[in-house]
Amino acid sequence: MVDLLPKVKIELVVNEKDVDSVIKIIAENAYTGKPGDGKIFVIPVEDVCRVRTGEMGPDAI
């Protein structure tokens, strides 16, 4: 049997101009120096739709 570390998954959508500062904040606060500190993936979001209002794009965030 393999002992796995407990995990937490956080998903964020931020404006492109804020990506570097958000990465820095998360990395500084998640760091323990031990296995399991995590990974940060940066992927593009093509579009977004707020289901309740039908708003699209940045207005829906």
C-alpha positions as CSV (number, residue, x, y, z in Angstrom):
1,M,0.0,0.0,0.0
2,V,1.2,3.5,-0.8
3,D,0.8,6.4,1.6
4,L,-0.3,9.5,-0.3
5,L,-0.1,13.0,1.0
6,P,-3.4,14.8,1.5
7,K,-4.0,17.2,-1.4
8,V,-6.0,20.4,-1.9
9,K,-6.8,21.6,-5.4
10,I,-7.4,25.4,-6.0
11,E,-8.5,26.7,-9.3
12,L,-8.3,30.4,-10.1
13,V,-9.0,32.5,-13.1
14,V,-7.2,35.8,-13.1
15,N,-6.5,38.6,-15.6
16,E,-3.3,38.0,-17.5
17,K,-1.7,41.1,-16.0
18,D,-2.1,39.5,-12.5
19,V,-0.6,36.1,-13.3
20,D,2.9,36.7,-12.1
21,S,1.9,38.3,-8.8
22,V,-0.7,35.6,-8.1
23,I,2.0,32.9,-8.8
24,K,4.4,34.6,-6.5
25,I,1.8,34.9,-3.7
26,I,0.8,31.3,-3.9
27,A,4.3,29.9,-4.2
28,E,5.5,32.0,-1.2
29,N,2.6,30.8,1.0
30,A,2.5,27.2,-0.1
31,Y,6.2,26.6,0.3
32,T,7.3,24.2,3.1
33,G,10.4,22.8,1.3
34,K,8.9,19.3,1.7
35,P,7.4,17.0,-0.9
36,G,3.8,17.9,-1.6
37,D,4.2,21.6,-1.8
38,G,2.4,21.4,-5.1
39,K,2.6,22.7,-8.6
40,I,1.1,25.8,-10.3
41,F,-0.2,25.4,-13.8
42,V,-0.9,28.4,-16.0
43,I,-3.3,27.7,-18.9
44,P,-5.2,30.1,-21.1
45,V,-9.0,30.5,-20.7
46,E,-10.6,31.1,-24.1
47,D,-13.9,32.4,-22.8
48,V,-16.3,32.3,-19.8
49,C,-20.0,32.4,-19.5
50,R,-21.8,33.2,-16.3
51,V,-24.8,30.8,-16.5
52,R,-27.1,32.8,-14.2
53,T,-26.9,36.1,-16.3
54,G,-25.6,35.0,-19.6
55,E,-22.7,37.4,-19.3
56,M,-19.7,36.5,-21.4
57,G,-16.0,37.3,-21.3
58,P,-14.3,39.5,-18.6
59,D,-17.7,40.8,-17.4
60,A,-18.6,37.2,-16.3
61,I,-15.6,36.8,-14.0
